[in-house]
Amino acid sequence: MRLTIFFVILFISFGMSSSIAAAKQNHTVTIIVKSSPTSLYESKMTIKSKEIISKLKDSKGVHTTEHMPLTDTFVVIKSNGVNQKFYVNNNWQLYNIKQQKKWNIPSKLVSQLKDIQQKLKAQHYGTIIPWEQVNEIIPKYSTFKIIDIETGLSFNGQRRAGSKHADVQPITKEDTKIMKQIFNGKWSWNRRAIIIMADHQKIAASMHGMPHGSGALINGFPGHFCIHFKSSTTHSSRSEDFSHQLMVRKAAGITGEYFLSISPMELIDSFLFSVNQRDLHIFSASIIGGKRMVAEDYFNKFNSLEGIARTSPIPSENSTGSLVIDIPLKIEYYGEDLGAVQKIIHFYVTRNSFVDPWKLEIEEIRKQIFFD
């Protein structure tokens, strides 16, 4: 009887100890790399280091902020079933979305986390390779896998032609179906950041989704589409397409670095691109302060436009000694409530110091476009 009681007590004690141990271990930290906060395609690593978990859990929010950095790196801390999601800036400060607080973490921990981040980025993104080299990696009639870095959907394509960039067709009807799904079920000239898997390499690229010209494969795709790479050009103008090059950078994971050194005109063209493409991430990077909470309100307003384009040529600019620039440009835009409008819009581009990046005064643009 005493022996039985002893084993029962031992069993209960062991069960309680195991439960307590499990509870103590019910904390995980996951680092995620993806091209934007809404991307479905992501690379991630869950950390089991007790030291890292403990230090992150002990960090505190230092002050309230609306600013959410333009980033491709996120941290999720799971503690007893509750998830906290953070944006990560270049200095590895964490931004809590719900609490709108910035968290500082110990400097010794930053180097460990940066190592993980760099490994994930190398795994996640494509490599910038100039068109001259890509032209040899994917010769005519070669086939390769195409991955959309927002949705994670992939299909197979074949290069059929193209001398300044690749003219490509989906190989099968199923490939065509997947490609159309990437473009939300409608063929479109919109650009998509993609990765080309060819010759054991991941190459950063950009494609549009509009069938045009000729096509030879029995694939349900009436023509071909274009894929651009670094330094590739259009066949007609023999010049680089700005929007394709912006998406190549996105596919390589260097959008953030680009916006740190962007010129005023590149910033304006990025803004116009973001409105046409409904890209909140690039829209947020373009406007004053990059405040995501503020950007979402403006973004919803500009979503009422069905299209916007610059018709002025790129003006000569000398912004070296300026903190504020007024750039008047001819703009065409249209929307259901506005109709078609052509007018001069003054883009006010500012920076806090000569070493800070340029930002657009979004409120001034809103007033001119929506007449209020």
N, C-alpha and C positions, 0 to 999 in steps of 0.2 A: 504493500500500500504506500509506504513511505517512498519507495523507489519510483512508483508510478507518479506520485505527486512531484518528485524531483524532476522527472522528465517533462512533465507538463509545464512546470515553472521554467525549465530550461528552454523549452520550445517557445513559450510566450515571450521570454526574455530575448531570445534570438530573433523572433519575429518583430518585436519592438525595435531592437537594435537595427535590423535591416530597414525598417520603415523610416527610422530617424536618419540613417545614412542616405537613403534614397531621397528624403526630403532635403537634406543638406546639398545633395548633388543635383537638385532640380533647378539648376541655373545654367544657361548656355549663352554664348555670345557668337553670333553669326555675322561674318563680314560678307557683304554682297557688292558685286560690281555689275552695273548695267548702264546702258547709254543714257537713260533718263528715268525719273521716278516711276513712270508708267510702263516701262519696258517689261515685256513678258520673258524675253531672252536674258538670262542672267547667269553669272558664275558666282559660286559662294563656297565658303568654308566655315564650318562650325568648330569653334575652339573649345577644347576640353581642359585647358590649362587652368588650374585652380587659382594660380597667382594672377593671371590676366582677368579672369572673371571677378575676382575679389576687388582688384583695383578699379575696374570699370564700375562695379556696383557701388563702390565707396565715393565715386566722383559726384560732385554736386553742380547743379546749374548755377551759373554766376550772375546772370542778369537776363532780363526779358529782352527778346529781340524778334522782329518780324523778318529779319534777313535770313533767308535760306540759301546757302551758297550753290552756285552752279556746279554740280558735282555728279560723278558717276559712281560714288562709293557710299554705301549705307551700312549702318550697324544696327542689328536687332538684338537687344538684351532680353532674354526670356527668364523670368524669375517667378517660380511658383505658378506657372500657367499664364502669367501676364506678360505681354510683349510691349517693349518700348522701342520705337523706331527712331533712328537718328540720321541726319544728313552729316557728311564729313567734309570739312574744308581742307585746303592744301596744308594747313598747319596741324591737321588732325585734332581740331576742336569739333566737338559733337553738338549738333543742333537738334533739339527736341521739337518735333513738329507740333504736337498737341499743347505742350506747355509753353512753347515759344521761348525757350531758354537755351543759352549756349553753355556747354559743359567743357571745362578744361580737364585734361587727363594727364597723369604723370609723364614727364619727358622720357623716362626710361622705357615706359610702355609704348610710346609712339614709334620708336625704331622697330620694335617687334611687330607692331600692327602694320607698319609701312612695308615690311618685308612680305607679309601675307598679301597685302594689297597689290604689290607689284607682280607677284606670282599670278594672282587672279587676273590682272589686266593682260599679262602676256598670254594667258590661256583664253581670254575672252575676245580680244580684238584682233583685227587684221593688221598686217604690216603695210606701211606706206612704201609702195614700189612704183617708180616712174613708168609711164606708158611704154617707153622704149624697151624696157626689160619685160614688161607684161606681154608685149606683142610677141615675144619669143616663148614665154612660158605657156601661153594659150594660143598656139597657131591656128590657122583656119581649119575648121572641122574638128577641133579638139572639144572634148566635153568636160564639164566641171559641175560641182555642186555650188548652189547659190543660197546663202543664208541671210534672211532679213533680220537685222539686229534689234528691231522693236518687237516683232511678234514671235521670233524664233522659228517661223515657218521656213522650210527649205524645199527647193526643187532642183532639177537638173536642166542644164542648158548646153547649147552647142554654139560655138562661134561660127557664123556663116560668112561674114565679110567684115569690112571696116578697116580703114588704114590709119585714121586718127584716133579712133576708139573702137570698141568691139561691137559689131552688130550681131545680136544673139537671138536664138529662138528656143523656147521650151522644147524638150525632146518629145514628150508624149502628151496626150490629152490630159492625163492626170497631173503632169507638171504644169500645164496651162491652167488647170483648175486651181491649183495651189497658188500660182502666181496671182491670179485674179483675186483670190481670197486675201492676199497681202495688201491689195489695193481696195479693200472693202467692197469687193464684188463689182467694181466699175473700172474700166480701163481709164488711165489717167496719165497726164504728163508730169504729175508730181514726182519728186525725187525721193528715193528710199536709200538709206545707208545699208550696205550689204557687205558680206564677206564672200570672197571667191575661194573655194577649196580646190587648188590645182597644184600638181607636182609637189605634193607634200608641203604646200605652203598655204597660209591664210592671208589673203590679199585684201586690203581695204579698197572699197569701190562704191559706186553709186549707180543706180538704175532708175529709169522712168518706166511707166507701165502703159504705154500707148502703142498698139500695133500699127506699123506703117511700113511702106515700101513692100518689097517682095519677101516671100517665104516659101520654102521648098518642102518642109517636113509636114507629115500628116499628123497634126497635133491640135487642131482646132484653134490655132492662133493665126489670124489673118495678116501675116507680115513678120517683121522682126522688131526688137526693141534695142535700146542702146545701153551699154555699160561703160561708164567713164572711170578713169583711174587718175592718179596724180599726173599732172601735166598733159593729159589727153585733151584734145580739142574737138570742136564740132567739125563736120566735114564741109559745111557751107562757109562759116566765118573764119575757120582756121584759128579761132581763139578759144581760150578756156571758158567753160560755162561756170559762172560763179556758184550757182546753186548746187551743181554736181560736185564741185570742189569742196563746198561746205559739208556735204554729206560724206565725202571721202574722209574728211577729218573726223567726222562723227564715227565712222566705221573703224577708224584707227584709235579712237579714244582720246583725241587731243583737242576737242572742242573748247574745253576750259582754258587751255594754254593759248589757243587762238584768240579768245575774247580778251585776254589780258594785254595783247599787243595789237588789237584790231584798229584799223584806220577809221576815221569818221564816215567815209563813203562805204566802206565794207560793213560798218555797223548799220547804216541805213538800209543797205541791200539785204542784210541778214534779217532786219526787222520786217521788211516787206515780204521776204521769203517765209518768215514764221507765220505771218497773217495768212498768206495763201495756203500754206501747208497745214495750218492749225497745229503748229508746234509750240506748245506752251513753254517747253524747256528753253528753246532759243529765244522766244519772245521775252521770257524773264531775264535772260542774260543781256538783252539789248537795252532795257529801260533803266532809269535812274535807280541805283542802289540794288537792283536785282531782287527786290523784296517779293518773295513768292506770293504771300498773302495779298499784297497790293496788285501784283501782276495778274492774278487770276480774275480780279474784278475787271481790269482793263481788257484782258484777253476775251472775256465773255462779251464785252461790248464790241470789240473788233471782229468777233466771230459773225456778226450780222452782215459783214461785207462778203460778197460772193467772189470778189477778186480785186486786186490792187497791183498797179505796175508803175514803174518809173519810165517816163518817155524822154526825159532829159538825158543827154550824154553825161558821162562822168566829168564834173568840172575840175579844173586844176585847183589844188588845195595846198596851202602851206600852213600847217597847224602846229609847227614846232614851238612857237612862243605864245600859244593861246591856251586859255582854260575854257573859253566859251566860243563856239562857232555857230553862225547862222548860215545854213545851206538851203537856199531856195531851189526847189526842183519841180518840174512839171509832172504831175501824178494823175493817172486815170484810175478810177475805182467805181464800183457799182454795188448796189445792194437793193433789196426789195423795197425798203422805205425811202431810199435816196435816189434811185434811178442811176443812170450813168452820169458821172461827174468828171470833168477835166478842170484842173486848177493848179495854181502854184501853191505848194505847201512849204512852209518854212520849218526845216528840221533843226532844232536847237540841240547841239551836241556839247556836252560839258564833261569836265573831269575835275577832281578835287585838287590835284597837283600835277606837275609835269611828268611824274612817274606813274600816276594812276591811270587805269583804263578809261576810255571814253564811254559815256552812257547817253541815251536819248531822253529828252524831256517829254515823256509820254503824254502828260496832261496837255501840253501845247499842241501836240499832234491831234489828240482827240478833239479839242475845241475846233480846230480848222476843218477836220473831216466831217464831224457830225453837227457842225453849225451851232454849237452851244457852249 
